[in-house]
Amino acid sequence: MTAGDWAVLLSAALAAGWVDAVVGGGGLIVLPALLVTMPNLAPQTALGTNKATAIAGTSAAVITFSRRVPMRWKVLAPAAALAAVTAAVGAATVALIDKSLFIPIVMVVLAGVAVFVTVRPTVGLTMAKHPPSLRRFALVVGLAAGLIGFYDGLLGPGTGTFLIISFATLLGTDFVRSAAMAKVINLGSNFGALMYFAATGHVLWKLGLAMAGLNIVGAVIGSRMALRRGAEFVRIVLLVVVIVMVIRLGWQEFG
């Protein structure tokens, strides 16, 4: 690769770490950058290298958030482990599924998220008056980890966004706490998918680790900004990122 290619990839890793820490969707920055700079790269290798990059930033975001946001670790830790398993299963089915069937569906769901957040401006801005019971919390987190974890291994765009919206809507948590919990689950799904791609030889380790350093920097900056500026900031970034993701996926599918 040329020096210009390295500059593009490292810049993409930095930006993706910031976006991923706040609302998710960093993969839509890194994956196109990988495929543009290395057009002959196999899709599985691009996905695997992206996971090697993303897991570093996600880990940094989890550490940063956990210092300021209360976490129900007895539920979140097993849910993250479940997400790791389902993400590995999703990654294993990448070659078996026609992904062109999923992209239009993802676009519709993301567009629905944007509309929902727009017409329900109070969602995610305040905590529910009555916190959910432990049983409801465990059920929602477990289902989100299993289903969205599988999706993360299979395709990936918007995983963090889907988790944040699920927690804010079904548990009544604000966007900052939802983002913190989403990072824990996303860490599990990233780990599971990475293990599968690594075992099948689809990770460019030197490149992935180099990009991981910048991804960590972006993730720390992003999570600190989310904590400092609050739920309204996360809501605005979420709307912008969702709209950009819909446009990006639409261009990829129909452009």
MARGU-851715 format. One line per field, with one value per atom (N, C-alpha, C): x negated, y, z; residue number from 1. Coordinates in steps of 0.05 Angstrom, whole numbers, plus 5000, padded with zeros to 4 digits. Last residue first. Layout:
! MARGU-851715
x	[X_...];
y	[Y_...];
z	[Z_...];
resi	[NUM_...];
***
This chain:
! MARGU-851715
x	[5533_5517_5502_5558_5572_5556_5523_5542_5552_5492_5479_5497_5531_5512_5499_5556_5571_5553_5515_5524_5540_5511_5488_5497_5562_5552_5529_5563_5583_5574_5519_5518_5539_5537_5514_5512_5580_5585_5562_5550_5570_5576_5519_5506_5526_5559_5541_5529_5582_5598_5581_5538_5551_5567_5526_5506_5520_5573_5567_5547_5568_5591_5585_5521_5522_5545_5539_5516_5517_5577_5585_5564_5548_5565_5574_5480_5506_5523_5429_5450_5478_5398_5397_5421_5409_5413_5415_5394_5421_5428_5340_5358_5387_5321_5319_5338_5331_5345_5344_5296_5325_5340_5245_5255_5285_5244_5241_5252_5248_5268_5267_5201_5228_5249_5163_5163_5190_5177_5179_5180_5165_5193_5197_5111_5126_5155_5100_5090_5105_5123_5135_5126_5090_5114_5127_5052_5044_5068_5084_5073_5063_5096_5117_5107_5045_5061_5083_5031_5013_5029_5074_5068_5051_5125_5099_5089_5164_5156_5128_5183_5193_5188_5175_5153_5162_5211_5213_5193_5200_5197_5198_5215_5187_5182_5270_5255_5225_5283_5289_5272_5264_5253_5259_5296_5267_5255_5346_5341_5312_5336_5344_5339_5320_5302_5310_5366_5341_5322_5402_5407_5382_5378_5381_5385_5381_5355_5356_5436_5421_5392_5447_5458_5442_5420_5414_5423_5445_5416_5408_5496_5492_5463_5487_5495_5490_5475_5456_5462_5521_5496_5475_5556_5561_5536_5535_5534_5539_5546_5518_5516_5601_5583_5555_5636_5628_5606_5682_5657_5651_5728_5731_5705_5729_5721_5724_5745_5757_5750_5717_5746_5758_5664_5678_5708_5652_5651_5666_5660_5674_5675_5625_5653_5669_5576_5583_5613_5578_5577_5586_5578_5600_5601_5527_5551_5575_5492_5493_5519_5503_5507_5510_5496_5517_5521_5473_5479_5501_5472_5459_5467_5474_5473_5459_5464_5472_5467_5449_5431_5438_5495_5468_5448_5536_5536_5508_5523_5523_5521_5532_5506_5503_5586_5569_5540_5602_5611_5592_5574_5576_5582_5581_5554_5554_5637_5621_5593_5648_5658_5642_5620_5613_5623_5645_5617_5609_5698_5693_5663_5689_5702_5695_5665_5650_5662_5707_5681_5665_5746_5751_5724_5720_5729_5733_5712_5689_5697_5757_5750_5726_5738_5749_5740_5753_5734_5746_5797_5796_5777_5787_5792_5789_5732_5759_5763_5689_5693_5722_5689_5692_5695_5678_5668_5671_5702_5673_5661_5754_5743_5712_5772_5765_5752_5787_5762_5754_5812_5812_5787_5800_5828_5831_5745_5754_5781_5742_5728_5737_5773_5782_5769_5741_5769_5778_5696_5694_5721_5718_5705_5704_5733_5754_5743_5683_5701_5723_5668_5653_5670_5705_5704_5690_5690_5717_5718_5637_5643_5670_5646_5631_5637_5671_5686_5673_5631_5655_5671_5593_5587_5612_5611_5612_5609_5604_5631_5633_5550_5566_5595_5529_5531_5547_5547_5546_5550_5508_5531_5526_5461_5484_5508_5421_5417_5442_5441_5437_5436_5444_5464_5461_5405_5403_5422_5425_5402_5398_5467_5473_5450_5437_5455_5462_5412_5395_5412_5457_5441_5423_5472_5490_5475_5427_5435_5451_5428_5404_5411_5478_5473_5449_5466_5486_5483_5431_5421_5440_5465_5443_5431_5498_5509_5488_5463_5472_5485_5455_5433_5442_5507_5493_5470_5521_5537_5521_5482_5491_5509_5474_5456_5466_5506_5515_5499_5471_5476_5486_5469_5475_5482_5417_5445_5449_5364_5383_5412_5334_5324_5344_5357_5361_5352_5338_5365_5369_5284_5290_5318_5290_5275_5283_5319_5330_5317_5281_5306_5319_5241_5235_5260_5270_5259_5253_5279_5302_5293_5226_5241_5265_5216_5199_5214_5254_5255_5238_5242_5265_5264_5199_5196_5217_5220_5195_5190_5263_5268_5243_5236_5252_5258_5217_5198_5212_5266_5249_5229_5285_5301_5283_5243_5250_5265_5249_5224_5228_5299_5295_5270_5289_5307_5303_5220_5244_5262_5192_5195_5221_5184_5184_5188_5180_5204_5206_5159_5152_5175_5183_5154_5143_5237_5227_5197_5241_5247_5238_5228_5212_5216_5269_5241_5223_5315_5311_5282_5302_5305_5302_5300_5276_5279_5352_5330_5306_5386_5392_5371_5368_5361_5367_5391_5364_5356_5441_5440_5412_5452_5449_5448_5453_5479_5476_5402_5425_5451_5366_5369_5394_5370_5378_5383_5347_5375_5385_5293_5310_5339_5277_5277_5294_5281_5299_5300_5239_5266_5286_5195_5199_5228_5202_5203_5208_5195_5220_5223_5141_5161_5189_5119_5116_5136_5135_5144_5141_5110_5139_5149_5056_5068_5099_5048_5045_5059_5053_5072_5072_5009_5036_5057_4967_4971_4998_4993_4979_4983_4983_5000_4983];
y	[5048_5068_5056_5011_5019_5038_4996_4977_4985_5040_5014_4995_5079_5082_5056_5057_5060_5063_5060_5034_5035_5117_5101_5073_5132_5142_5124_5106_5099_5108_5131_5102_5094_5184_5178_5148_5175_5185_5180_5157_5140_5149_5202_5177_5159_5240_5245_5219_5214_5220_5225_5210_5186_5192_5264_5248_5223_5276_5290_5274_5241_5240_5253_5258_5231_5229_5309_5307_5280_5293_5308_5307_5267_5251_5267_5296_5286_5274_5317_5333_5322_5280_5308_5323_5230_5234_5263_5242_5233_5237_5254_5275_5268_5203_5226_5249_5174_5167_5190_5201_5200_5194_5193_5220_5220_5137_5151_5179_5127_5117_5131_5150_5161_5152_5117_5146_5158_5067_5072_5102_5076_5070_5075_5079_5103_5100_5024_5046_5072_4996_4994_5017_5001_5017_5017_4963_4991_5009_4917_4927_4956_4912_4915_4926_4904_4927_4933_4856_4880_4905_4821_4829_4854_4812_4823_4836_4754_4778_4787_4702_4725_4751_4649_4663_4688_4626_4619_4635_4648_4619_4610_4701_4694_4665_4697_4706_4699_4679_4663_4671_4721_4694_4677_4764_4764_4736_4749_4750_4749_4753_4728_4727_4808_4786_4760_4835_4839_4816_4818_4810_4814_4841_4812_4803_4895_4883_4853_4901_4903_4892_4900_4879_4878_4947_4922_4898_4986_4980_4954_4988_4978_4971_5013_4985_4972_5064_5050_5020_5078_5075_5060_5081_5061_5056_5124_5098_5076_5163_5158_5131_5161_5153_5148_5131_5154_5144_5076_5088_5112_5046_5073_5087_4997_4998_5026_5004_4982_4983_5050_5047_5027_5044_5069_5066_4993_4998_5023_5001_4979_4985_5042_5047_5026_5015_5039_5044_4973_4967_4991_5001_4984_4977_5025_5042_5025_4982_4998_5015_4964_4947_4963_4990_5000_4983_4936_4965_4972_4875_4894_4923_4818_4841_4865_4775_4770_4794_4796_4777_4774_4828_4840_4822_4791_4809_4822_4767_4751_4769_4812_4800_4783_4818_4838_4829_4770_4776_4796_4770_4747_4754_4822_4811_4787_4826_4845_4833_4786_4784_4802_4807_4781_4777_4856_4856_4829_4838_4856_4855_4804_4794_4812_4837_4814_4804_4874_4883_4860_4841_4854_4863_4825_4805_4818_4873_4857_4837_4923_4902_4887_4990_4964_4943_5049_5031_5003_5098_5072_5054_5140_5145_5120_5133_5126_5131_5189_5162_5157_5226_5224_5195_5217_5242_5242_5173_5172_5198_5208_5182_5184_5258_5254_5227_5258_5272_5268_5223_5219_5232_5237_5242_5237_5224_5250_5256_5170_5189_5218_5150_5146_5166_5164_5175_5173_5133_5162_5176_5081_5092_5122_5078_5077_5088_5076_5099_5101_5027_5050_5076_4994_4994_5020_5003_5010_5012_4984_5012_5020_4930_4946_4976_4915_4913_4931_4923_4939_4938_4883_4912_4929_4831_4843_4874_4813_4812_4828_4815_4835_4836_4771_4796_4818_4709_4731_4757_4666_4683_4704_4639_4624_4641_4671_4660_4645_4682_4703_4692_4645_4643_4665_4658_4632_4630_4705_4706_4681_4682_4700_4702_4654_4640_4657_4698_4678_4661_4722_4736_4717_4685_4689_4704_4689_4664_4669_4743_4732_4706_4747_4761_4751_4717_4707_4721_4753_4726_4713_4795_4799_4772_4770_4779_4783_4764_4740_4747_4822_4804_4778_4843_4851_4832_4820_4815_4821_4836_4809_4800_4891_4872_4843_4942_4917_4894_5002_4979_4956_5073_5048_5026_5110_5101_5074_5121_5142_5133_5077_5094_5115_5057_5043_5059_5089_5092_5080_5070_5099_5102_5015_5024_5053_5018_5005_5014_5044_5057_5045_5004_5030_5045_4964_4959_4985_4991_4983_4978_4995_5019_5013_4939_4956_4981_4922_4911_4927_4946_4956_4946_4917_4945_4954_4867_4869_4898_4879_4871_4873_4892_4912_4905_4842_4863_4886_4816_4806_4828_4845_4843_4836_4835_4862_4863_4780_4791_4820_4775_4764_4775_4800_4812_4802_4803_4787_4800_4856_4843_4828_4886_4857_4842_4939_4930_4900_4972_4945_4932_5021_5020_4993_5006_5025_5023_4971_4961_4980_5003_4979_4970_5042_5050_5026_5011_5023_5031_4996_4976_4989_5045_5029_5010_5065_5082_5065_5027_5039_5060_5015_4997_5008_5052_5057_5039_5047_5052_5057_5081_5058_5066_5128_5117_5091_5135_5152_5138_5097_5101_5117_5103_5078_5082_5154_5149_5124_5144_5165_5159_5102_5099_5119_5126_5104_5099_5162_5172_5151_5126_5146_5156_5096_5082_5102_5136_5122_5108_5147_5168_5156_5099_5108_5130_5098_5077_5086_5144_5140_5120_5133_5157_5155_5087_5086_5110_5109_5088_5086_5144_5155_5135_5108_5125_5138_5046_5072_5087_4976_5000_5025];
z	[4870_4855_4832_4901_4877_4860_4944_4932_4905_4955_4951_4937_4962_4941_4934_5008_4983_4959_5045_5037_5011_5048_5040_5030_5065_5040_5029_5115_5095_5067_5140_5135_5114_5144_5127_5121_5180_5153_5134_5224_5212_5184_5236_5228_5214_5251_5229_5218_5296_5272_5248_5330_5321_5296_5340_5325_5314_5370_5344_5327_5414_5396_5369_5438_5426_5407_5455_5436_5422_5491_5468_5446_5532_5515_5489_5540_5548_5525_5541_5529_5532_5570_5577_5566_5546_5574_5582_5493_5499_5528_5500_5490_5496_5516_5534_5526_5469_5494_5514_5432_5428_5454_5455_5450_5448_5453_5479_5476_5398_5417_5443_5376_5369_5388_5401_5406_5399_5379_5408_5414_5326_5333_5363_5327_5321_5328_5339_5356_5352_5297_5323_5342_5253_5253_5281_5270_5265_5266_5270_5295_5293_5215_5235_5261_5192_5185_5207_5217_5219_5213_5204_5232_5233_5168_5162_5189_5171_5185_5176_5157_5144_5159_5176_5162_5148_5209_5180_5163_5258_5255_5225_5248_5253_5248_5243_5220_5223_5296_5272_5248_5327_5331_5307_5308_5303_5306_5327_5298_5292_5383_5371_5341_5388_5396_5382_5373_5358_5363_5412_5384_5367_5459_5456_5427_5445_5450_5448_5443_5418_5421_5498_5480_5454_5513_5526_5508_5481_5477_5490_5503_5475_5470_5551_5551_5524_5531_5548_5548_5504_5489_5505_5547_5526_5510_5575_5587_5567_5534_5544_5557_5526_5504_5514_5583_5566_5546_5583_5591_5573_5573_5583_5592_5551_5579_5590_5498_5514_5544_5480_5476_5495_5495_5501_5500_5474_5503_5511_5419_5433_5463_5407_5404_5419_5417_5432_5431_5379_5408_5424_5331_5338_5367_5336_5334_5342_5334_5358_5359_5280_5304_5330_5232_5250_5275_5193_5194_5213_5198_5216_5216_5179_5162_5177_5216_5188_5170_5265_5252_5222_5274_5273_5259_5276_5254_5251_5325_5301_5276_5358_5357_5332_5353_5341_5339_5381_5354_5340_5431_5414_5385_5452_5448_5429_5454_5437_5431_5491_5464_5445_5537_5526_5497_5546_5539_5527_5557_5534_5526_5602_5577_5553_5640_5630_5603_5647_5638_5626_5668_5642_5631_5716_5696_5669_5743_5735_5713_5717_5736_5725_5699_5693_5714_5739_5725_5720_5729_5743_5728_5695_5723_5740_5649_5657_5687_5635_5645_5652_5573_5602_5610_5520_5532_5563_5499_5502_5515_5471_5475_5478_5457_5486_5491_5404_5412_5441_5362_5391_5403_5310_5319_5349_5308_5302_5313_5321_5338_5333_5277_5305_5324_5233_5236_5265_5244_5241_5245_5244_5268_5267_5190_5211_5237_5167_5161_5182_5187_5195_5190_5160_5189_5199_5107_5116_5146_5107_5100_5110_5119_5138_5132_5071_5096_5117_5033_5032_5058_5055_5054_5051_5049_5075_5074_4998_5008_5034_4990_4976_4986_5015_5031_5017_5015_4995_5010_5055_5052_5030_5061_5053_5046_5080_5053_5043_5132_5112_5084_5172_5151_5129_5208_5194_5171_5230_5212_5196_5261_5238_5219_5298_5280_5256_5322_5309_5290_5344_5323_5308_5382_5359_5337_5417_5405_5380_5432_5420_5405_5457_5432_5417_5503_5484_5456_5527_5519_5499_5536_5518_5509_5574_5548_5528_5618_5603_5576_5626_5620_5606_5639_5614_5607_5688_5664_5639_5722_5724_5701_5712_5700_5702_5701_5713_5701_5713_5695_5712_5714_5729_5709_5684_5681_5696_5691_5697_5697_5678_5700_5709_5633_5658_5682_5590_5600_5628_5587_5592_5603_5576_5600_5607_5528_5551_5577_5495_5501_5526_5492_5504_5512_5465_5492_5506_5416_5433_5462_5397_5404_5422_5390_5406_5416_5354_5381_5400_5305_5321_5350_5283_5289_5310_5278_5292_5300_5245_5272_5289_5197_5210_5239_5185_5192_5206_5174_5195_5204_5129_5154_5178_5093_5100_5126_5089_5100_5108_5065_5092_5105_5015_5034_5063_4994_4998_5019_4957_4983_4984_4912_4908_4935_4929_4914_4910_4976_4968_4953_4982_4981_4972_4982_4962_4959_5024_4998_4976_5068_5062_5033_5065_5062_5056_5074_5047_5044_5130_5108_5080_5160_5156_5132_5158_5151_5144_5174_5148_5140_5225_5204_5176_5259_5250_5227_5282_5254_5243_5346_5328_5299_5376_5367_5351_5403_5408_5401_5384_5413_5420_5329_5341_5371_5320_5314_5329_5338_5350_5345_5305_5334_5347_5254_5261_5291_5256_5254_5262_5259_5279_5279_5211_5237_5260_5173_5175_5202_5181_5186_5189_5166_5193_5201_5111_5130_5159_5089_5087_5108_5100_5111_5111_5070_5099_5112_5018_5028_5058_5018_5016_5026_5017_5041_5041_4989_4988_5014_5000_5000_5000];
resi	[255_255_255_254_254_254_253_253_253_252_252_252_251_251_251_250_250_250_249_249_249_248_248_248_247_247_247_246_246_246_245_245_245_244_244_244_243_243_243_242_242_242_241_241_241_240_240_240_239_239_239_238_238_238_237_237_237_236_236_236_235_235_235_234_234_234_233_233_233_232_232_232_231_231_231_230_230_230_229_229_229_228_228_228_227_227_227_226_226_226_225_225_225_224_224_224_223_223_223_222_222_222_221_221_221_220_220_220_219_219_219_218_218_218_217_217_217_216_216_216_215_215_215_214_214_214_213_213_213_212_212_212_211_211_211_210_210_210_209_209_209_208_208_208_207_207_207_206_206_206_205_205_205_204_204_204_203_203_203_202_202_202_201_201_201_200_200_200_199_199_199_198_198_198_197_197_197_196_196_196_195_195_195_194_194_194_193_193_193_192_192_192_191_191_191_190_190_190_189_189_189_188_188_188_187_187_187_186_186_186_185_185_185_184_184_184_183_183_183_182_182_182_181_181_181_180_180_180_179_179_179_178_178_178_177_177_177_176_176_176_175_175_175_174_174_174_173_173_173_172_172_172_171_171_171_170_170_170_169_169_169_168_168_168_167_167_167_166_166_166_165_165_165_164_164_164_163_163_163_162_162_162_161_161_161_160_160_160_159_159_159_158_158_158_157_157_157_156_156_156_155_155_155_154_154_154_153_153_153_152_152_152_151_151_151_150_150_150_149_149_149_148_148_148_147_147_147_146_146_146_145_145_145_144_144_144_143_143_143_142_142_142_141_141_141_140_140_140_139_139_139_138_138_138_137_137_137_136_136_136_135_135_135_134_134_134_133_133_133_132_132_132_131_131_131_130_130_130_129_129_129_128_128_128_127_127_127_126_126_126_125_125_125_124_124_124_123_123_123_122_122_122_121_121_121_120_120_120_119_119_119_118_118_118_117_117_117_116_116_116_115_115_115_114_114_114_113_113_113_112_112_112_111_111_111_110_110_110_109_109_109_108_108_108_107_107_107_106_106_106_105_105_105_104_104_104_103_103_103_102_102_102_101_101_101_100_100_100_99_99_99_98_98_98_97_97_97_96_96_96_95_95_95_94_94_94_93_93_93_92_92_92_91_91_91_90_90_90_89_89_89_88_88_88_87_87_87_86_86_86_85_85_85_84_84_84_83_83_83_82_82_82_81_81_81_80_80_80_79_79_79_78_78_78_77_77_77_76_76_76_75_75_75_74_74_74_73_73_73_72_72_72_71_71_71_70_70_70_69_69_69_68_68_68_67_67_67_66_66_66_65_65_65_64_64_64_63_63_63_62_62_62_61_61_61_60_60_60_59_59_59_58_58_58_57_57_57_56_56_56_55_55_55_54_54_54_53_53_53_52_52_52_51_51_51_50_50_50_49_49_49_48_48_48_47_47_47_46_46_46_45_45_45_44_44_44_43_43_43_42_42_42_41_41_41_40_40_40_39_39_39_38_38_38_37_37_37_36_36_36_35_35_35_34_34_34_33_33_33_32_32_32_31_31_31_30_30_30_29_29_29_28_28_28_27_27_27_26_26_26_25_25_25_24_24_24_23_23_23_22_22_22_21_21_21_20_20_20_19_19_19_18_18_18_17_17_17_16_16_16_15_15_15_14_14_14_13_13_13_12_12_12_11_11_11_10_10_10_9_9_9_8_8_8_7_7_7_6_6_6_5_5_5_4_4_4_3_3_3_2_2_2_1_1_1];
***
